[in-house]
Structures are given as C-alpha cells and as structure tokens.
Amino acid sequence: MQIMTAMASNFNMNPPPPPPVRMMCGELRGDHCGMLVELSGRLYKKRISRFVELRDRNGIPAQLVILEDKYPRLARRVQNMPENALITIVGVVNRRPRNSYNQTVPTGEVEVELQDIINIDFPSNGKGMGGNKRSYSTMSNKNNCGITSTEYKISKTENILKYFENRDITCNDLRRDDIGKVVTLVGWVPPIRVSKFLQLKDGYGQTQMIVEEQAMQDTFVSAPEGTVFQVKGKVLGRPRQNINLKYDTGEVEVIVEDIKILNPDDPYDGPIKIKEKLQKMSIDDMVAEDDAADKNGNNTEGSSGGQRPKNEKSKIADLNKFSGRTHTCNELGLDNIGEKVTICGWLEFQRMGKFFVLRDGYGQTQILITDKVKGLENYDDGFSLESILRVEGTVIPRPSATVNPNMKTGHIEVEAENIELLNAAIKNLPFVVRTHNRAGERLRLTHRYVDLRFRDMQNNLRMRSTVIMHMREYLINYLGFVEVETPTLFCRTPGGAQEFVVPTRKPGHFYSLVQSPQQFKQMLMAGAIDRYFQVARCYRDEATRPDRQPEFTQLDIELSFTTREDIMQLVEELLRYSWPKQFPPIQNKFPCITYKEAMEKYGTDKPDTRFDYTLINVTNIIQKNESISNKYNNFGAYAIIVRGAEVIWNSHARKHYESLSKDFNGILFVRKFLNYKDVLDRLTNLLTNDVASELIEKYDLEENDLIFLGIGEKRETQTLLGRIRLDYHSLNTEIIKKEKRENKFLWVIDFPLFERNPETKVLESVHHPFTAPHLDDIDKFMNAKDDELITIRSQAYDLVLNGQEIGGGSIRIHDRDMQHFVLEQILKIPHDHLSHLLSALESGCPPHGGIALGLDRLISIICRARSMRDVIAFPKSLNGRDPLSKAPVPISDEEKALYHLAIIEDPKKSTEHDEEDEDLDATRDTPSPEPNDDSKIDIDIETEPNVVTPSIEKVDVEKKLQKDATKAATKTLGNVKTPAKGTAQKANALGKNK
C-alpha cells in the first residue's frame, strides 16, 4: 500500500545516481572500468575526430571517446574547441579494445566515454595556458627553489635575494596533497582588487591567500608596488565552485597567519638552507679519511658497523682540477647564480653578436655578450664555429622567455667579462657538428676527430669507460681476480680464425697477432693464477662483415676449480653490477636453453626472445607426402604462423622473401590467405588434400592468417625459417615505427663438440679444440666411432643479448692425454707448436674454465648504437681499412729488405678489400602497405624447374621491387650463414675465446 501511495505521488523509489569521482587523468587504470569520473586537464586533438586526449598537469594523457551519434551536441562543442583549452568533463571509464592498448602510457588500457562538459577555460593565446605562462617557461618542478630572472631583478639587494635562496617551497608548488600544512612563502603582491583575497607571486607562479585580519589587509594595501613579503599560513582546499584550473595551485589557498615586509637594507636573519652541493674528490681527503679510519678503528667497536656516516656528502670526480677552468659547460645551474666562473670549449652557435653557445665534452652553456666584455676588440667579424674559447664571467639567471628546459644549463647563462680565443678553427670544416643532416659515415670516419664531438659519440665512449671500470671493480674488489696482461706477439693458434702475421728480421720467421689469449690463460691456471681476467685486445684477419672489426676488445675471464653453472652465475652478477644505473635493471636469473631447443624453436643458436613467432615443427604431418619427404636425407618441415589480427604485409614481400631463399635447396611457401577456400586450395596444391586438411585442422588456419612453410633438409630449413622470423619482426618494427626497448639475455648450452665441414667433410671443433666434452658424454666420447663424434655434446655455453652473441666460453680440457687425443686422432691438427700447452697440462693443471665477453658488441647494445664502430674511438671501416690514416699502406724497399719481404702479385687477386665501404647512413624507405592487393601475394619456391617467375608485363615493376628487397635483406640480415659453428665461422668480432 505504501508503495502504491508513493507511486501515485510521483515519488521516485530509485536512489539518485552516485556523483562522479574526481580523479587525475594519470590515475585511471583497468580496475576503474565502469566508474563515472570527473577529469580536468588540457585538450589535445587527434587525427581521428572521434578521439581526443585530456592531459593533467603532470602531462599524463587519458583518451576520451566522443560518440557523435549519442552526444551530437558534445561532439560539435569539442570539435569547435581550440587546442590546449582547459576543460572539466564527466564520463564513464571503459576498457579499450585489446588491439588498441597503448603500453607507452600508464592509462593505455582504458578510455573515457565523454558524457558532459562541466567547465571550459579557453587559452589566452593559441599556445599556452592563459594566466599561467610562467609555469611552462621556468623550472616549475616541485622542490626546485632556485632564483629566477624575475626574482633576481625585483630583489634590490643581496639581503632580499637570500630570502628567495633559502626558501623551502615556491608559490607554484602547492597542491591538494599539501592541504593542512603550514608553509612559509616569499613573493610580491600584484595590484590589489579584493583586499581579502590576494595573489602572492614569485618567479615560478602564484598562490591565492586569504587575509582575514584588517591589520594585515592594511599592510598589504599600503605597501608600495614591488614590495617583497614573507608570508606564513596554512594550506586549505578551495570550495568546489572556486577552483581555478588556469593555475597549478588553483585547487588550494593559504590562510595567512603572519606577514613580514622585507626591507632591502635589513640584513637577512632567517635560517640558512644547506645546499646539497656535491663534494669533489681529492686525494688529500682520501688519505685523511683513511688515516682517520685507522685511528678510530680500535675504538669504534660496535658503533657504526663500518657504515658511512649519514651526513657524509656525496663525492664526484673533480673535472676541473689541473685545468684552466672552474666549471665544465654542463655544470652550472641556479645554485651558481652570482658566481665568477671560467669555462672553456668549442664555439657551437652564435647569433647577432649578442650571445653564443659554448660546448665541451660534457654539455653546453649560453654566453651573454654585453658592451663591457673584453677580448673582442680584434675580432669584428666574430669567431668561426668550432673555435676554442675561454670565457670568464658571472652566472646570471636567464629571462623566463629564454629558459630552455631541455638543456641542463638552460636556466642560467654566463654574462661574459673576458673572452679569449685559444685556437681558431678553419671556416669550412668537413661537416658541421649538428645532429640534423648529419654527414655520412665514410666522411665521419675520415675526420673522426670532429665526429667525436657529437653528443652521442661522447656518451658512447664515456659509457664504455664506466662499464669497463665497474667490471674491473667487481672482479678485483669483490672476487679477488688478478688482471694479467698477456703478449700480443705470439705463434699461430691451430684451428682458429685467420691471423695477422708480423715479419721479423730473421728470414722466414713470423709472429702472429693473437686472436685471443686462450693458451696464455690456460697456462696461467697451471701457474696458480687461479682467478685471471684481462681487457684484451685481439686480432683476426677475416672477410669483411658489418658486425666485425679486425681488432676488437674482449673481457677475458678464466678461473680454476669451477663449473659451467658457476661461470654463468659469475657473468650474471658481473653484468648486474656493471649495468648502467640510469637504465632499467636486468633480470636476476638469465633463462637457459639447449642448442637443440634453440634451433628447434628459433632456427638459430643466438635467439632473439624479445618477440614471438617461434618455429612450429610440422615434419610429422608433411612427411606423409612421400613425394616430398623422400627427396631429402634428413627431412624437416617447419612453419611460422601469424594470426590475422597481427599480420603486417606489404607489396614488396614476394621479391624480398625470394631473395632470402635463393640459396635454399627446398620449398618455401609463403601465403596470406584470403578466405578458407584459399587456405585449403593453396595447401592442397602443395601438399595433397589429406596432408593439407590435417595441417589446417591441427593449427586452426583461417582467412587472413599468414604462413611461412619451409620444407627441405632439416638444418637448412630451420636456418631459413630463423632468418625469416627475424626479418618479419624487423619489417613489423619498421612499418609500425615501434620497438620494445628491453634487454633479454639468454644462455645457450649443450652445443655439439664436433661437426663436419660441409665442403671438406672433415671434423672440426664447433668452438675450439680446447673445449671439454659434456660430463654425461665422456664414455661415449672415449669409445665413439668417427660417425658418432658429431652427436657428442660439449661443455660450451654462449650468452645472447637481444639476438646477438655477446659472449661465449667453455670448461677446458685439463688432461694432457685427452687434449693430445683430440688434436691428433680426431681433428688431425699439427700440434708441434703446442708442446708448451701440452707440457703445462701434464705438469699439474687444475680443472678450469672461462668465458670472453665481446665488449664492443655489448656496449653497442647498451648504447643502442647503430654499429659497433660507434662505440670504438678509431674503428676500421667495413673493408678493414683505417679511413683516418689510409692504412694499410705500402712500405719502402728498405723496409722490405730489412724484413726479407718480397711482393708476389697474384693473377687471381681478390678485389674484396678494394671495394668502397657502403655508407650505412643511407637506409631504405619504409615500404608502404597496400591492403587492397597484398593479400594476393604468395611464394612457392622449390628446387624443381617449375619455379614461379614474374610475368612479362610486370618485368619493370619486378626489377624495382627486387632492388628494394635485396637492399632490405642486406640491411636486415647482413651476411647471415647457417649456424654451423665451425671454428672459422665462429671467430667473429666479439673476440669470443671459447
């Protein structure tokens, strides 16, 4: 009855909907889906009008969805809004479609369906927020309280400046989180309109104040314009209707409890803020600290446990000691305002004779030129760029309009008092040190001394130095390793790469430059140097490759009484310790797979595990078609399947994948299917109906799926599909312009101990002749027949990072008889010149093992360099030449006679080293997708005569595509070979000594 009465009186029995939850844009997450929220921020439009971005004051975006059919009026309002408008909206949080996730922002899983616009504040101009121009032109970050140029000008004396210098918070720092706090602010009051509500301003922004006492109001009103106040008060939240989002502090206000007019003539009487200035290292301080520690060592038992005092200042390297400067060009900041400084560097930029930018190896500083500067009297035309200057002057804050937040010294400049030209550069240098329109690599290598001035080259070389220093520190200080330098001139090492030979004055006698310290470190183990390491320089005279250098650097490590697992853990800890702290830390435990698993899943012995597309073994299905499987001795069939939603394809694919498979003695089938009938028809034509049906059913092949199917010899098929896997990922990355910036380490173990050379059919070591067989295969090794030796595993291991081999090693043979057996009976290598090593092994050599890390490649991955040459100060070019000095060069007849040399011209002389280097700065354009016809492309390449060939009417187009595809394959894969790891193929620029 009560319900009927309520209904009759039009009483609403349903409770009112809950009010929207007020949130920041950056706080939205997946667990907020379904919530009604209120958001405020700046509007940024997108290319598609249905979506816009709302960014909060921290710059974190939230995507808004505008449903034009549901809210046509809202859609028109948003469409007519100017960019950068400040708005407050109400909407419902929804989860984005999975293929629309944006992993680059924390709010990338959700979007907000716009339902209402509560408030709009249009910008006063098209570029910035009205009424708050300063917060984006000065350092408005919280906890930054340095003096700005405006404060510098309004402070009439040093006494006022000290109030700004020693404050704890600025007028632009207060937020909702500060409500309830008592704060002390320093600033001035603009022309007053309402005496109870005032704005206190400083060089960073402004805060609204509530002044309730009449006496305080009179103090503010009667003070002359430009008077500086010190205000103490409590932070309150503004009423909802008074929130002003034009300002960063628009959600709070301060109720004034006490004010003080700052008199320029009165000395500063406030607290002195302790500046956290870094103390520079000094050898005198270090000695004094050591002496103090020795004196207090006997009397401090149980006090601090060896910990550093809490108030001890951090120390940095003194970059200016022994130099004629006080600071580097990257060292000055707001804390240095008013200081007299001397800086030196290269003239990078100058404008209108009013200012210029000085650059050194650390950074840049802007120099202000005034009429009082000295030293320019004889240089009416100014200085040429890249000239060396010394500048003496005073640090001053920049005007707010000229602040550069992207530059570490962008908030200050040096007002020059004296400028001295130390060395003038020629006016027309080979190239300008600017990041845009950078010169090609060939020209840069020829003038490397100029190229090294670029910021990325400076960063790479300094990063390399830091990483190697930390490696030394960890090995010596934490693990007690001994760094031992081994000779460079040595005799030839058997079974290795081609070595450089060095003539001597004794006729017919030559040294060899070591390709690794392998024999030396094994003899060090026999000599009781049980923990050895060396940053070793190594040399190999081999065919040119983009990732190879004839001279390279490796971190060589060897230790006694160890195991494979111990060495792997050692390397993991070493890399964690030396990994640059500014990068995300690497995983604690590196995953590990066997060589067999790597080939089976990835088609290579150095898998890149940052992405999927693993190989699928379909041999059991395809071998049912005996007309195909009977053609091959060791038959194998593998596939890569890409589902329709993930497929990225383009019109250059056919010729590109033909170029990858031109040396493949099998069948490569590549197809993006149009529909289910196309799936069945195409596979039936290749495999027969029964085999095709089983393949389709087992792997659920559907329309729009892409399949790469390789059929042939097992090893060749795995290798081809592994290359295609890498290439397809590179194509995706190039088209969508997005790549995961992560580092994935991987151990690969259980390599074969021996393999047959595919040409000579002779047994070779997969790593090197000194590698020990696997413990589980020792009995098999001792009794194996010739054909069974290739099935024996070794105690070798490789470390792979992002698909590149950065290190490798093994447990060594420490038994003289076993080593002699491997050299003489299995590999049949002459070993007369290895008698010293065999003698060392039989003199009592402990079990030992080691590893070598290729530093050039490791550092290039850390620095994300395009080439290993970018992390080497003076590298060789692709053909092994030195572009700087033009070496190698001919020698005189006198030198030939001294070393008993005669030049014999070979009529079949190779022109390999006469070719010019390819300029790696010239890269292919990204192929543009053509969705209308790219799905019709398929490839069926096999050894039989009926290979697919282009039609006559497409010859001209096909030629162009072939050219682009070949260039793409060269760029992506280089000279990729089968992973047959014969010693000659294994010797690479890593300098891996296994």
C-alpha angles and dihedrals in degrees: 000000000000090000091051091049092050091050091049091054091051090247112164109231093189116090117244115265115265116263116256117272112243110230142160116253091240093056096067115114139162094271090062092067111133095023122128105229139182115219133182129195149100121309121237119181125218134213090258108062092212090071131053133169127234114199125195124216090276090060095245111141132220118196116233122204117210113202102204095187092051100037106022093161093053090048091054092047093052092045091055095045117107120242114268096027116153110236140170116212141179121218148141121262114234133177115252121238108272093246090055098056114132107209093183094076129047091235094052096113096060142048133191123236104221112233105161143002112222102179139009128193112184117213116254088231134014095260113043144030112277115247094010107070095135098061090068097041099049134043101284096165114128117259092027107116103160120142115270127211092255092053090045090057098042093050104088095193142020088257093066092044090059091061090056091042095053101042120119099210138022131224090257098053103075117109139162090278089064096060109130096023123122110229138182117217133186122206149097134272121239121221106312124240105162112027095206095054115047135170117229110203136191134165092287105047142292143282129204116240130200112215109189102166114083092218091058091047089054090050092055094043096048096046115103118251112275095031113148118226135194108214128191121193150127123274115238133181115249120240111264094250091053099052110126112197093186087087132052089231093046095117097057141047136190124236105214118236100167138006134193128193108221112225113207090218097052115091118245110266102174131104118293111237112225108233114221094226115168114244114230119232119257128181089221091057091048092052091047091050091050091050091049091049091051092050094048095040095092095043103045102069111152094003112107102347092233093303122143116253113267094237095048110128122238114251131216135186115280101238094179103050112116089013131104094242138079098212141012122243091258099047107074123095144152091294089064096057110136095019124128108235141177119209133175133199152109121309103245104169140001134183135191093335088279102100143352138191121243118204133192134166091286106046147294138293129191116231121207116212117208134174092265096060117119129211100049097090095102097041107070092155093049126233129307116249116269092028115143114247137179115209128193118190151110127288112239132172117259120244108264093247091059099045112127110203091185091065121072090221092037095117097058140042134193116245100217121229099170131016121192125190107221098176130354119222122219113263097238109050118180088256140352121255095240127124095226119077090009117192122257120270095251092058092043093053091048090056098031093153088068095039091056089067092072114107095238092052090049090049093048096052094043091047089051091052092049095048093049091046090054091048090054091045093053096045096046104033100034104031105024097238120166120226109222125182113219127198123275095202109069143133125280119288113222123236094014139108124299108285132211111250123215118205121225133200090257107090115250094005122116141175123221123220105237117254087200137346090251100133094038095055092048089052089048088058088054088049093058095254085131096174113044133166137165138178090230131197111218135185135206128173102210141137115294121267131169092244097044134088125189088225120035143158129245135177102236117201130179131166138173132238093022141129136220092258092051092054092047091052090047091055093047092053091044092054093045090052095046098039110118110263093220090066127072110274119259123243118279097229121035115219117245132209134172125253090248092053091047092054092043097051104027107020093232139073091233105052124191103221097183090098139028129235092119121182119264117212106226096164094117091058101040094046089068085077095075093185087070104032095050092063093071132062097210100026121200136167124190134174140195114206122196115191119233097252091055099042118120113182137165141187095262094060099097098057092037095057091042087060091052093053102039092109094041114113095207144050125300116190118188121175140158102204122228098201141336093279089054090051093053097040096049096046092043091055089054104036110016124260099276095050092044093050092050092049092049094047097045095048098031096234113193141170117299091023117132120218132189108194121183123189125181142067107004099237094043091047093050091049094049093049090047089055092047090050091056093042095050091051090050090050091051092049092049094050100043092037092222129114131172109248099215137119121231118189122196135180118217115197142169097051118176112268094219138016136182121254104243092222106037097026087222120140115254135180113258090214110007137309093263096064116115122231120251113277091236091053099047095105091045090049094053093050102031123128121226094267093047096055093083090063094059116104125221135219090244127127136187129203114217126193120189092337095311125108108237100168147005141178146149147209104270132229105257097175114092096211094051091048091049090049092053093048099043108027104031109025095024091215119161105248106178090113090053095063091110091058094045089049090051091052093052093046093073110290118180123227107274145167140178150172140224124216118206101231096189093058095039093052092046090056092046091050092040088232119175092230141011086245089069092066096046118080097218109011130177119249126248093276093050096258129131105235090194099058097015090237135196092063133169119269128223125265089249091058091047090053092047091057096035094244130156125184114232114192113222113217088209092051114168115237092201095111093042093066119103119245118261111246103240092197088074104084132175121261116252110263111245115232118242105197094180096068109008092091090065094065119107136157130210108177119173141152095256120096094255094082113154111260130187118261120251095248091057097049097107094047092044091053091056092046091048090053092050093044094050090050090049092050091050092050096047103039109020111194097336114180135184112288090247096139104209114162094256092051092043095057103092141152091281091081088224111179110197 
